[in-house]
Every structure is written in C-alpha cells, then in structure tokens.
Amino acid sequence: MNNKLKPAEMMPGSFGLPIFGEIINIISKQELFYWQQYQQHGNVFKTAALGFGKAACLVGPEANRLVLKEQADRLSSRLGNQYLAPIVSTDAVLLQDGEPHRTSRKMILPVFHQQAIASYFDTVQSVVTDAVADWGKQGTIDLDAELRKLTLAIVVKIFLGSEKTAEIQQVSEWFTTLTGGLYGLFKWDTPLTLHGRGQAARRKIAKYIRQVMRE
C-alpha cells in the first residue's frame, strides 16, 4: 500500500513565494483564502506561509473524523497549533497531546454539554438582538467584523459574567488586537509591531480575567 502513496509535494495547491509562501493572500483574504483554495483544489490542498511553515489543509466532515478521532494519536495538536502559542499559554488544551489533552477535555467538556448550552440561549438571544438592532440604519457594514464582535460579546458575557456594555466592548477590542498579532511578521514584543500590540492585549485580558476571578 505504501508504494501507492504520492509525495506530499504532489498535493494540489501551492507553497507560494520562496520564504514568504502565501502569507500575503492569507492575511488579506483570511477565511476567504481557504474557501477559494477549497473551490479550486477540493478538500485536500497544501499551502505555506512565513512564520507558519508548510501545511496540508483538510476540509469537511470526513477530514474532521480522520484528524480528531480515527487518526488522532498519529497527529500532534502541539505541532499543528504552535502558531497559537502567542494567544494561549503553551500548556493550553489546543497545544496538548495524548493523556494531558484527554484530561483537559474531560475538565472543560461539561461547559459544552447540551443542558449547559441550552442555558446560554437567553443570553445569546439578548446579545444578538441588541447587536443587530441598528444594523439596518448603518448602510453597508463589514459583516465579518461585526460577527466577530458579536461572538466575542457572547463569550465575554457568558463565561466572564460581564453585564457592562463598555467592559464587553473593551475585552472584545483587546481580543481582536491579540488575534491580529498572529499575522505580525516580526515577533518583537514592542508597540511598534502587530505581535507586540497583540501581546500587550493578551496581558490586559489576563489581568482582567484575574480581576473577575477575585471578585
């Protein structure tokens, strides 16, 4: 069977420019980049980006079963999600493999049980209703940006218990800055770089969470 396997380099897709890969398209298009690659190459394709290295992208429910269940022990969450380390801690569940990962999942799973999710419905409905109330008056809106804000507002209200609009907005802005830092080419912790501003936002979020826990 092994003699039928093709080299990874023959996978559909492109590694892009030398050194830079396809980082420019990934930054400018974000999710649209992957959708276009899927439309062009199907549910398996390759790419590469400066700071991330080479990658194989698998799309669809069969790929999810393969990666998350059937071949989970042959794949590494740590290696695959290492680029998220600036956002989460190095021992976060997204960067764990094997038994540590299974233990962490058991601890957080109750939060996502059906009964728990059902209890969030009223909060989600309230946040969504308030958020979309004036969309019709704004003319053209950036739907992607607005949905990101909406998602963050729901997370902050449900999991951190904040009821203050200004507080929710502030944490959402910090998180947006933090995730934006992933696309920084220069990994210098200074306000002059995307990475540095992202790390500053991470420290503010950590400080806020510690304050909420004390209260």
N, CA and C of each residue as an Amber inpcrd file, in Angstrom:
protein
   645
   0.8320000  -1.2120000   0.0000000   0.0000000   0.0000000   0.0000000
   0.8610000   1.2550000   0.0000000   1.9790000   1.2380000   0.7150000
   2.8280000   2.4150000   0.8150000   3.3720000   2.8640000  -0.5310000
   3.5800000   1.8840000  -1.4610000   4.1380000   2.2700000  -2.7430000
   3.1420000   3.0200000  -3.6080000   1.8830000   3.1090000  -3.1670000
   0.8760000   3.8630000  -3.8960000   0.7590000   5.3030000  -3.3990000
   1.3960000   5.6070000  -2.2800000   1.3130000   6.9500000  -1.7280000
   2.1200000   7.9260000  -2.5680000   1.5670000   9.1070000  -2.7850000
   2.2590000  10.1370000  -3.5450000   3.0360000  11.0470000  -2.5980000
   4.1360000  11.6400000  -3.0680000   4.8740000  12.5960000  -2.2280000
   3.9760000  13.7690000  -1.8560000   4.1840000  14.3340000  -0.6790000
   3.3610000  15.4540000  -0.2120000   3.4240000  16.6300000  -1.1760000
   4.5770000  16.8000000  -1.8490000   4.7360000  17.9220000  -2.7700000
   3.7650000  17.8480000  -3.9430000   3.2340000  16.6500000  -4.2380000
   2.3030000  16.4890000  -5.3570000   0.8640000  16.8130000  -4.9640000
   0.6540000  17.1480000  -3.7140000  -0.6790000  17.5290000  -3.2560000
  -1.1410000  18.7800000  -4.0030000  -2.4210000  18.9030000  -4.3560000
  -2.9070000  20.1160000  -5.0200000  -2.6300000  21.3540000  -4.1720000
  -2.5060000  22.4920000  -4.8280000  -2.2420000  23.7310000  -4.1060000
  -0.8690000  24.2750000  -4.4200000  -0.4190000  25.2290000  -3.6220000
   0.8650000  25.8840000  -3.8790000   1.5310000  26.2700000  -2.5660000
   2.8630000  26.2410000  -2.5670000   3.6190000  26.7380000  -1.4220000
   3.9310000  28.2300000  -1.5730000   3.5040000  28.8260000  -2.7050000
   3.6600000  30.2640000  -2.8910000   5.0930000  30.6960000  -3.1320000
   5.3960000  31.9160000  -2.7260000   6.7100000  32.5070000  -2.9480000
   7.7580000  31.9060000  -2.0160000   9.0160000  31.8830000  -2.4410000
  10.0840000  31.4490000  -1.5330000  10.0820000  32.3060000  -0.2630000
  10.2980000  31.7270000   0.8540000  10.3460000  32.3650000   2.1780000
   8.9610000  32.8310000   2.6250000   8.2960000  33.6560000   1.8090000
   7.0230000  34.2620000   2.2160000   5.8370000  33.3110000   2.0850000
   5.9280000  32.3520000   1.1630000   4.7960000  31.4680000   0.9470000
   3.5860000  32.2410000   0.4430000   2.4220000  31.9650000   1.0020000
   1.1890000  32.6510000   0.5970000   0.6810000  33.5760000   1.7030000
   1.6030000  34.0550000   2.5380000   1.2180000  34.8540000   3.6990000
   0.4410000  36.1040000   3.3210000   0.7700000  36.7310000   2.1880000
   0.0830000  37.9670000   1.7860000  -1.3890000  37.6890000   1.5040000
  -1.6630000  36.6250000   0.7470000  -3.0520000  36.2650000   0.4540000
  -3.7980000  35.8330000   1.7080000  -3.1190000  35.1130000   2.5900000
  -3.7590000  34.6470000   3.8200000  -4.1500000  35.8210000   4.7060000
  -3.2520000  36.8120000   4.8300000  -3.5380000  37.9800000   5.6640000
  -4.6470000  38.8300000   5.0640000  -4.5830000  39.0580000   3.7480000
  -5.5440000  39.9620000   3.1120000  -6.9280000  39.3320000   2.9520000
  -6.9740000  38.0300000   2.7160000  -8.2520000  37.3630000   2.4600000
  -8.7830000  36.5860000   3.6590000  -7.8940000  36.1720000   4.5570000
  -8.2510000  35.3920000   5.7410000  -9.0950000  34.1670000   5.3690000
 -10.3110000  34.0080000   5.9150000 -11.1020000  32.8000000   5.6550000
 -11.4070000  32.6170000   4.1690000 -11.5320000  33.7350000   3.4310000
 -11.8340000  33.6530000   2.0020000 -10.7280000  32.9230000   1.2470000
  -9.4850000  33.0750000   1.7140000  -8.3630000  32.3810000   1.0710000
  -8.5990000  30.8780000   1.0690000  -8.9850000  30.3180000   2.2110000
  -9.1840000  28.8720000   2.3200000 -10.4060000  28.4100000   1.5240000
 -11.4260000  29.2540000   1.4910000 -12.6130000  28.9200000   0.7010000
 -12.2560000  28.8530000  -0.7830000 -11.4650000  29.8120000  -1.2570000
 -11.0660000  29.8180000  -2.6630000 -10.1820000  28.6210000  -2.9960000
  -9.2770000  28.2610000  -2.0810000  -8.4280000  27.0880000  -2.2960000
  -9.2680000  25.8150000  -2.3510000 -10.2640000  25.7430000  -1.4860000
 -11.1700000  24.5910000  -1.4850000 -11.9360000  24.5050000  -2.7990000
 -12.4320000  25.6430000  -3.2740000 -13.1670000  25.6690000  -4.5310000
 -12.2840000  25.2450000  -5.7030000 -11.0180000  25.6190000  -5.6590000
 -10.1010000  25.3370000  -6.7630000  -9.5110000  23.9280000  -6.7110000
  -9.1640000  23.4630000  -5.5050000  -8.4000000  22.2210000  -5.3850000
  -9.1570000  21.0620000  -4.7380000 -10.3020000  21.3230000  -4.1320000
 -11.0100000  20.2620000  -3.4370000 -10.7180000  20.2700000  -1.9490000
 -11.0510000  19.1700000  -1.2680000 -10.9920000  19.1770000   0.1940000
  -9.6310000  18.8100000   0.7780000  -8.6190000  18.6520000  -0.0830000
  -7.2460000  18.4490000   0.3890000  -6.3180000  19.3110000  -0.4530000
  -5.5800000  20.2090000   0.1960000  -4.6430000  21.0540000  -0.5540000
  -3.5170000  21.5050000   0.3640000  -2.4590000  21.9920000  -0.2390000
  -1.2800000  22.4230000   0.5150000  -1.1360000  23.9360000   0.4450000
  -0.4140000  24.4890000   1.3920000  -0.0800000  25.9100000   1.3940000
   1.1510000  26.1000000   2.2730000   1.6290000  27.3170000   2.3420000
   2.7670000  27.6490000   3.2040000   2.7160000  29.1370000   3.4890000
   3.2550000  29.5410000   4.6320000   3.2550000  30.9510000   5.0000000
   4.4250000  31.2450000   5.9200000   4.9970000  32.4240000   5.7480000
   6.0960000  32.8610000   6.5960000   5.6580000  32.8530000   8.0570000
   6.4310000  32.2070000   8.8950000   6.1030000  32.1340000  10.3120000
   5.2650000  30.9280000  10.6880000   4.6960000  30.2510000   9.6870000
   3.8360000  29.0940000   9.9400000   4.3900000  27.8130000   9.3250000
   5.2050000  27.9460000   8.2790000   5.7540000  26.7810000   7.5980000
   4.7810000  26.1860000   6.5970000   5.0800000  24.9760000   6.1460000
   4.2300000  24.2870000   5.1800000   3.0770000  23.5870000   5.8990000
   1.9480000  23.4960000   5.1980000   0.7680000  22.8960000   5.8300000
  -0.0810000  22.1610000   4.8050000  -0.7390000  21.1110000   5.2680000
  -1.7540000  20.4160000   4.4860000  -3.1100000  20.7770000   5.0760000
  -4.0260000  21.2080000   4.2360000  -5.3640000  21.6070000   4.6950000
  -6.3750000  20.5370000   4.2860000  -7.1340000  20.0480000   5.2540000
  -8.1630000  19.0400000   5.0210000  -9.5080000  19.6300000   5.4110000
 -10.4800000  19.5370000   4.5080000 -11.7670000  20.2000000   4.7050000
 -12.9030000  19.1810000   4.6820000 -13.8740000  19.3370000   5.5850000
 -15.0730000  18.5200000   5.5420000 -15.2040000  17.5520000   6.7040000
 -16.3910000  16.9490000   6.8600000 -16.6580000  16.0510000   7.9920000
 -15.7560000  14.8220000   8.0070000 -15.4290000  14.2630000   6.8390000
 -14.5450000  13.0950000   6.8020000 -13.1570000  13.4610000   7.3070000
 -12.6960000  14.6540000   6.9440000 -11.3920000  15.1230000   7.4220000
 -11.4190000  15.3220000   8.9310000 -12.5200000  15.8600000   9.4440000
 -12.6540000  16.0520000  10.8930000 -12.5860000  14.7220000  11.6370000
 -13.2810000  13.7150000  11.1100000 -13.2520000  12.3940000  11.7460000
 -11.8440000  11.8070000  11.7160000 -11.1660000  11.9820000  10.5830000
  -9.8150000  11.4540000  10.4430000  -8.8630000  12.1030000  11.4360000
  -8.9150000  13.4390000  11.5190000  -7.9690000  14.1900000  12.3480000
  -8.3120000  14.0970000  13.8300000  -9.5950000  14.2180000  14.1560000
  -9.9940000  14.3170000  15.5570000 -10.2870000  12.9730000  16.2210000
 -10.5230000  11.9350000  15.4160000 -10.9170000  10.6550000  16.0170000
 -10.0910000   9.4800000  15.5060000 -10.2130000   9.1820000  14.2190000
  -9.6420000   7.9450000  13.6910000  -8.1190000   7.9090000  13.7570000
  -7.4710000   9.0320000  13.4680000  -6.0050000   9.0810000  13.4540000
  -5.4700000  10.0960000  14.4630000  -6.2420000  10.3710000  15.4860000
  -5.8580000  11.4160000  16.4460000  -4.5100000  11.1360000  17.1070000
  -4.2290000   9.8640000  17.3870000  -2.9760000   9.5220000  18.0660000
  -1.7600000   9.6200000  17.1560000  -1.9910000   9.7550000  15.8540000
  -0.8830000   9.8770000  14.9050000  -0.5860000  11.3340000  14.5560000
  -1.4070000  12.2250000  15.0620000  -1.2590000  13.6510000  14.7550000
  -1.0010000  14.4330000  16.0330000  -0.3370000  15.5670000  15.9080000
   0.0320000  16.3650000  17.0770000  -0.6750000  17.7120000  17.0770000
  -1.4780000  17.9460000  18.1070000  -2.1020000  19.2600000  18.2670000
  -1.0440000  20.3210000  18.5420000  -0.0200000  19.9500000  19.2990000
   1.0330000  20.9120000  19.6470000   1.7540000  21.4100000  18.3990000
   2.1390000  20.4930000  17.5280000   2.8500000  20.8940000  16.3180000
   1.9320000  21.6720000  15.3770000   0.6830000  21.2350000  15.2750000
  -0.2420000  21.8830000  14.3570000  -0.7100000  23.2490000  14.8140000
  -0.7940000  23.4420000  16.1330000  -1.3250000  24.6990000  16.6730000
  -0.2710000  25.5650000  17.3460000   0.9960000  25.2720000  17.0980000
   2.0630000  26.0090000  17.7580000   1.9850000  27.5080000  17.4910000
   1.4580000  27.8760000  16.3170000   1.3490000  29.2960000  15.9820000
   0.3800000  30.0360000  16.9130000  -0.4620000  29.2850000  17.6400000
  -1.4050000  29.9110000  18.5670000  -0.7890000  30.2100000  19.9300000
   0.4420000  29.7640000  20.1460000   1.0870000  29.9530000  21.4470000
   1.1010000  31.4080000  21.9110000   1.2970000  32.3990000  21.0100000
   1.2680000  33.7900000  21.4780000  -0.0960000  34.2240000  22.0150000
  -1.1730000  33.5040000  21.6400000  -2.5200000  33.8470000  22.1000000
  -2.8680000  33.0820000  23.3670000  -2.6110000  31.7820000  23.3570000
  -2.9090000  30.9440000  24.5210000  -1.6000000  30.5800000  25.2040000
  -1.6850000  29.9980000  26.3740000  -0.4680000  29.5640000  27.0640000
   0.0840000  28.3080000  26.3900000   1.3390000  28.0100000  26.6330000
   1.9770000  26.8700000  25.9780000   1.4110000  25.5290000  26.4430000
   0.6810000  25.5230000  27.5670000   0.0680000  24.2780000  28.0400000
  -1.4520000  24.2860000  27.8710000  -1.9580000  25.1430000  26.9850000
  -3.3960000  25.2020000  26.7200000  -3.8560000  23.9110000  26.0570000
  -5.1350000  23.6050000  26.1550000  -5.6640000  22.3500000  25.6250000
  -5.4140000  22.2280000  24.1250000  -5.3900000  23.3550000  23.4090000
  -5.1420000  23.3250000  21.9710000  -3.7190000  22.9120000  21.6330000
  -2.8350000  22.9720000  22.6120000  -1.4330000  22.6240000  22.3830000
  -1.0310000  21.3550000  23.1290000  -2.0150000  20.5860000  23.5530000
  -1.7320000  19.3580000  24.2950000  -1.9650000  18.1270000  23.4270000
  -1.2200000  17.0820000  23.7120000  -1.3750000  15.7980000  23.0330000
  -1.5680000  14.6860000  24.0660000  -2.0910000  13.5480000  23.6000000
  -2.1510000  12.3570000  24.4420000  -2.9860000  12.5080000  25.7000000
  -2.4960000  11.9430000  26.7890000  -3.2350000  11.9140000  28.0450000
  -3.5080000  13.2980000  28.6220000  -2.5410000  14.2470000  28.5940000
  -2.8370000  15.5990000  29.0940000  -4.0200000  16.2340000  28.3660000
  -4.1000000  15.9960000  27.0470000  -5.2050000  16.5500000  26.2640000
  -6.5360000  15.9210000  26.6790000  -6.5400000  14.6030000  26.8500000
  -7.7790000  13.9160000  27.2470000  -8.2370000  14.3680000  28.6300000
  -7.3020000  14.5690000  29.5350000  -7.6440000  15.0290000  30.8850000
  -8.2460000  16.4280000  30.8510000  -7.6400000  17.3220000  30.0760000
  -8.1440000  18.6980000  29.9740000  -9.5280000  18.7230000  29.3470000
  -9.7410000  17.8890000  28.3310000 -11.0510000  17.8310000  27.6760000
 -12.1380000  17.4120000  28.6560000 -11.8390000  16.4290000  29.4990000
 -12.8260000  15.9720000  30.4820000 -13.2010000  17.0930000  31.4450000
 -12.2300000  17.9590000  31.7430000 -12.4820000  19.0440000  32.6910000
 -13.3680000  20.1320000  32.1030000 -13.1930000  20.4270000  30.8080000
 -13.9420000  21.5370000  30.2050000 -15.2120000  21.0780000  29.4960000
 -15.3520000  19.7660000  29.2540000 -16.4980000  19.2650000  28.4970000
 -17.8540000  19.6230000  29.0970000 -18.0200000  19.6050000  30.4390000
 -19.3370000  19.9470000  30.9990000 -19.8620000  21.3120000  30.5650000
 -18.9630000  22.2340000  30.2790000 -19.3780000  23.5750000  29.8500000
 -20.1010000  23.5160000  28.5130000 -19.8170000  22.4760000  27.7190000
 -20.3890000  22.3800000  26.3780000 -21.4120000  21.2570000  26.2530000
 -21.8670000  20.7040000  27.3850000 -22.9350000  19.7160000  27.3380000
 -24.2320000  20.3730000  26.8710000 -25.1470000  19.5580000  26.3760000
 -26.3930000  20.0720000  25.8100000 -27.1760000  20.9240000  26.8040000
 -27.2750000  20.4750000  28.0520000 -28.0310000  21.2350000  29.0480000
 -27.3740000  22.5810000  29.3280000 -26.0350000  22.5810000  29.3880000
 -25.3240000  23.8330000  29.6430000 -25.5310000  24.8080000  28.4930000
 -25.4130000  24.2990000  27.2650000 -25.5900000  25.1560000  26.0930000
 -27.0070000  25.7160000  26.0490000 -27.9970000  24.8910000  26.4020000
 -29.3920000  25.3510000  26.4120000 -29.5800000  26.5050000  27.3900000
 -28.8340000  26.4700000  28.4890000 -28.9670000  27.5330000  29.4920000
 -28.3870000  28.8560000  29.0070000 -27.5730000  28.8160000  27.9540000
 -26.9770000  30.0410000  27.4230000 -27.9030000  30.7530000  26.4440000
 -29.0060000  30.0890000  26.0510000 -29.8160000  30.5890000  24.9390000
 -30.3200000  32.0060000  25.1700000 -30.8950000  32.2690000  26.3310000
 -31.4590000  33.5940000  26.6000000 -30.3950000  34.6830000  26.5140000
 -29.2070000  34.3860000  27.0280000 -28.1160000  35.3580000  26.9660000
 -27.7080000  35.6150000  25.5280000 -27.5570000  34.5520000  24.7510000
 -27.1700000  34.6910000  23.3440000 -28.2100000  35.5000000  22.5870000
 -29.4910000  35.1780000  22.8090000 -30.5680000  35.8840000  22.1160000
 -30.5660000  37.3660000  22.4670000 -30.3410000  37.6840000  23.7320000
 -30.3220000  39.0730000  24.1730000 -29.1760000  39.8480000  23.5290000
 -27.9830000  39.2550000  23.5240000 -26.8150000  39.9200000  22.9430000
 -27.0030000  40.1290000  21.4450000 -27.4980000  39.1090000  20.7550000
 -27.7010000  39.2030000  19.3070000 -28.7470000  40.2620000  18.9760000
 -29.8600000  40.2650000  19.7150000 -30.9300000  41.2420000  19.4710000
 -30.4190000  42.6670000  19.6210000 -29.6590000  42.9200000  20.6740000
 -29.1070000  44.2610000  20.8950000 -28.1100000  44.6440000  19.8050000
 -27.3100000  43.6710000  19.3760000 -26.2450000  43.9560000  18.4120000
 -26.7840000  44.2890000  17.0250000 -27.8290000  43.5850000  16.5980000
 -28.3170000  43.7700000  15.2240000 -29.4070000  44.8290000  15.1290000
 -29.7990000  45.4140000  16.2470000 -30.9220000  46.3560000  16.2660000
 -30.7390000  47.5180000  15.3020000 -29.4970000  48.0300000  15.1810000
 -29.2880000  49.2080000  14.3360000 -28.5110000  48.8980000  13.0620000
 -28.3480000  47.6300000  12.7270000 -27.6210000  47.2880000  11.5040000
 -28.2890000  47.8830000  10.2660000 -29.6190000  47.8730000  10.2520000
 -30.3400000  48.3900000   9.0950000 -30.1660000  49.8760000   8.8820000
 -29.7400000  50.5960000   9.9210000 -29.5610000  52.0450000   9.8210000
 -28.1330000  52.4360000   9.4370000 -27.2320000  51.4570000   9.4080000
 -25.8250000  51.7630000   9.1760000 -25.4110000  51.7130000   7.7140000
 -26.3340000  51.3440000   6.8280000 -25.9460000  51.1900000   5.4360000
 -25.1250000  49.9240000   5.2720000 -24.0310000  50.0160000   4.5490000
 -23.1570000  48.8610000   4.3480000 -22.3160000  48.6140000   5.5950000
 -22.2700000  47.3620000   6.0370000 -21.4700000  47.0140000   7.2110000
 -20.4730000  45.9140000   6.8500000 -19.4120000  45.8340000   7.6200000
 -18.4320000  44.7550000   7.4680000 -18.9620000  43.5690000   8.2650000
 -19.6530000  42.6540000   7.5810000 -20.3410000  41.5610000   8.2660000
 -19.3610000  40.6770000   9.0330000 -18.2080000  40.4050000   8.4380000
 -17.2230000  39.5540000   9.1100000 -16.7800000  40.1820000  10.4250000
 -16.4670000  41.4730000  10.3890000 -16.0170000  42.1690000  11.6000000
 -17.1240000  42.2240000  12.6450000 -18.3590000  42.4840000  12.2050000
 -19.4780000  42.5830000  13.1390000 -19.7810000  41.2320000  13.7960000
 -19.6890000  40.1600000  13.0280000 -19.9440000  38.8310000  13.5950000
 -18.8480000  38.4310000  14.5770000 -17.6170000  38.8640000  14.3120000
 -16.5300000  38.6020000  15.2540000 -16.8060000  39.3220000  16.5810000
 -17.2080000  40.5900000  16.4810000 -17.5330000  41.3590000  17.6840000
 -18.6770000  40.6990000  18.4500000 -19.6820000  40.2460000  17.7040000
 -20.8520000  39.6170000  18.3160000 -20.4560000  38.3380000  19.0560000
 -19.6320000  37.5180000  18.4260000 -19.1720000  36.2740000  19.0500000
 -18.4090000  36.5540000  20.3330000 -17.5110000  37.5290000  20.2750000
 -16.7170000  37.8740000  21.4550000 -17.5960000  38.4170000  22.5760000
 -18.5910000  39.2180000  22.2090000 -19.5010000  39.7690000  23.2170000
 -20.2540000  38.6510000  23.9380000 -20.6730000  37.6350000  23.1810000
 -21.3760000  36.4940000  23.7770000 -20.4580000  35.7270000  24.7180000
 -19.2320000  35.4830000  24.2800000 -18.2670000  34.7410000  25.1040000
 -17.9830000  35.4770000  26.4090000 -17.7430000  36.7880000  26.3030000
 -17.4250000  37.5830000  27.4970000 -18.5870000  37.5750000  28.4790000
 -19.8030000  37.7110000  27.9580000 -20.9670000  37.7850000  28.8400000
 -21.2690000  36.4430000  29.4970000 -21.1420000  35.3450000  28.7360000
 -21.4750000  34.0210000  29.2750000 -20.4000000  33.5010000  30.2130000
 -19.1560000  33.5540000  29.7690000 -18.0950000  32.8880000  30.5250000
 -17.4000000  33.7870000  31.5400000 -17.4860000  35.1020000  31.3560000
 -16.8800000  36.0090000  32.3280000 -17.9240000  36.7650000  33.1360000
 -19.1920000  36.6310000  32.7400000 -20.2730000  37.1850000  33.5380000
 -20.4260000  38.6870000  33.4880000 -19.8030000  39.3370000  32.5180000
 -19.8910000  40.7930000  32.4550000 -21.2350000  41.2360000  31.8850000
 -21.8350000  42.2420000  32.5130000 -23.0910000  42.8170000  32.0450000
 -22.8850000  44.2390000  31.5200000 -21.6690000  44.7460000  31.6270000
 -21.3860000  46.1280000  31.2470000 -20.9980000  46.2040000  29.7760000
 -21.7440000  47.0050000  29.0220000 -21.5040000  47.1200000  27.5860000
 -20.0920000  47.6070000  27.2880000 -19.6500000  48.6300000  28.0110000
 -18.3110000  49.1910000  27.7850000 -17.2300000  48.1570000  28.0790000
 -17.4390000  47.3600000  29.1160000 -16.4700000  46.3310000  29.5040000
 -16.3920000  45.2380000  28.4490000 -17.5510000  44.8140000  27.9680000
 -17.6040000  43.7920000  26.9220000 -16.9090000  44.2860000  25.6630000
 -17.1770000  45.5410000  25.3060000 -16.5630000  46.1180000  24.1110000
 -15.0510000  46.2070000  24.2550000 -14.5840000  46.5800000  25.4480000
 -13.1520000  46.7060000  25.6800000 -12.4470000  45.3570000  25.5500000
 -12.9930000  44.3190000  26.1760000 -12.3910000  42.9840000  26.0880000
 -12.4120000  42.4830000  24.6460000 -13.4880000  42.7690000  23.9290000
 -13.5820000  42.3650000  22.5290000 -12.4960000  43.0360000  21.6970000
 -12.2530000  44.3110000  21.9580000 -11.2050000  45.0370000  21.2340000
  -9.8280000  44.4680000  21.5550000  -9.6070000  44.1240000  22.8220000
  -8.3250000  43.5160000  23.2000000  -8.1230000  42.2030000  22.4630000
  -9.1850000  41.3870000  22.4070000  -9.0560000  40.0780000  21.7730000
  -8.8130000  40.2190000  20.2740000  -9.4660000  41.1920000  19.6460000
  -9.2460000  41.4400000  18.2220000  -7.7940000  41.8310000  17.9670000
  -7.2490000  42.6780000  18.8360000  -5.8410000  43.0660000  18.7210000
  -4.9300000  41.8660000  18.9420000  -5.2880000  41.0230000  19.9030000
  -4.4940000  39.8340000  20.2060000  -4.4290000  38.8930000  19.0080000
  -5.5780000  38.5800000  18.4110000  -5.5870000  37.6710000  17.2660000
  -4.9130000  38.2990000  16.0580000  -5.0190000  39.6150000  15.9270000
  -4.3350000  40.3010000  14.8300000  -2.8300000  40.1530000  14.9130000
  -2.3220000  39.9890000  16.1370000  -0.8890000  39.8170000  16.3290000
  -0.3400000  38.5530000  15.7040000  -1.2130000  37.5840000  15.4210000
  -0.7700000  36.3480000  14.7760000  -0.1620000  36.6130000  13.4110000
  -0.6230000  37.6860000  12.7520000  -0.1820000  37.9630000  11.3940000
   1.0360000  38.8750000  11.3400000   1.5860000  39.1940000  12.4910000
   2.7820000  40.0300000  12.5150000   4.0030000  39.2690000  12.0180000
   4.7270000  39.8430000  11.0810000   5.9050000  39.1840000  10.5280000
   7.0790000  39.2280000  11.4970000   7.1330000  40.2820000  12.3110000
   8.2440000  40.4500000  13.2450000   7.7690000  40.1370000  14.6630000
   8.3330000  39.1110000  15.2650000   7.8970000  38.6470000  16.5810000
   8.6250000  39.4000000  17.6940000   8.5440000  40.7170000  17.6520000
   9.1700000  41.5620000  18.6680000   8.0890000  42.1050000  19.5920000
   8.2930000  41.9870000  20.8810000   7.3050000  42.4450000  21.8620000
   7.4800000  43.9380000  22.0980000   7.0250000  44.7160000  21.1410000
   7.1060000  46.1710000  21.1880000   5.8430000  46.7530000  20.5670000
   5.3830000  47.9070000  21.0230000   4.1740000  48.5200000  20.4590000
   4.2930000  48.8530000  18.9730000   5.5050000  48.7880000  18.4350000
   5.7180000  49.1250000  17.0290000   5.3440000  47.9750000  16.0910000
   5.0990000  46.7830000  16.6370000   4.7690000  45.6260000  15.7970000
   3.3860000  45.0820000  16.1350000   2.7750000  44.3910000  15.1560000
   1.4870000  43.7350000  15.3980000   1.6110000  42.7140000  16.5250000
   2.7010000  41.9630000  16.5070000   2.9280000  40.9540000  17.5430000
   3.0040000  41.5960000  18.9220000   3.7400000  42.6970000  19.0230000
   3.8950000  43.3730000  20.3070000   2.5810000  43.9220000  20.8320000
   1.7850000  44.5170000  19.9350000   0.4800000  45.0420000  20.3600000
  -0.4460000  43.8960000  20.7660000  -0.3220000  42.7580000  20.0750000
  -1.1140000  41.5880000  20.4450000  -0.7500000  41.0690000  21.8230000
   0.5570000  41.0590000  22.1360000   0.9960000  40.5860000  23.4450000
   0.5680000  41.5410000  24.5610000   0.5780000  42.8360000  24.2690000
   0.0980000  43.8120000  25.2540000  -1.3860000  43.5790000  25.5430000
  -2.1620000  43.2860000  24.4830000  -3.5870000  42.9950000  24.6540000
  -3.7850000  41.7060000  25.4480000  -2.9280000  40.7290000  25.2180000
  -3.0170000  39.4660000  25.9630000  -2.8170000  39.7100000  27.4550000
  -1.8630000  40.5450000  27.7990000  -1.6060000  40.8380000  29.2150000
  -2.7880000  41.5600000  29.8460000  -3.4360000  42.4290000  29.0870000
  -4.6040000  43.1430000  29.6030000  -5.7650000  42.1740000  29.8420000
  -5.9570000  41.2360000  28.9110000  -7.0200000  40.2420000  29.0760000
  -6.7530000  39.3630000  30.2930000  -5.5060000  38.9320000  30.4520000
  -5.1420000  38.0920000  31.6030000  -5.3830000  38.8340000  32.9160000
  -5.0390000  40.1090000  32.9390000  -5.2540000  40.9220000  34.1400000
  -6.7400000  41.0530000  34.4420000  -7.5410000  41.2480000  33.3900000
  -8.9870000  41.3790000  33.5560000  -9.5930000  40.0810000  34.0970000
  -9.1680000  38.9330000  33.5400000  -9.7010000  37.6410000  33.9890000
  -9.3470000  37.3790000  35.4460000  -8.1140000  37.7060000  35.8280000
  -7.7140000  37.5250000  37.2330000  -8.5610000  38.3910000  38.1580000
  -8.8810000  39.5990000  37.6920000  -9.7170000  40.5030000  38.4840000
 -11.1220000  39.9280000  38.6440000 -11.6800000  39.3850000  37.5500000
 -13.0130000  38.7730000  37.6000000 -13.0210000  37.5880000  38.5570000
 -11.9720000  36.7830000  38.5250000 -11.8900000  35.6110000  39.4060000
 -11.8090000  36.0200000  40.8770000 -11.1210000  37.1120000  41.1670000
 -11.0250000  37.5850000  42.5530000 -12.3710000  38.0760000  43.0570000
 -13.1490000  38.6640000  42.1630000 -14.4510000  39.2050000  42.5550000
 -15.4910000  38.1010000  42.7130000
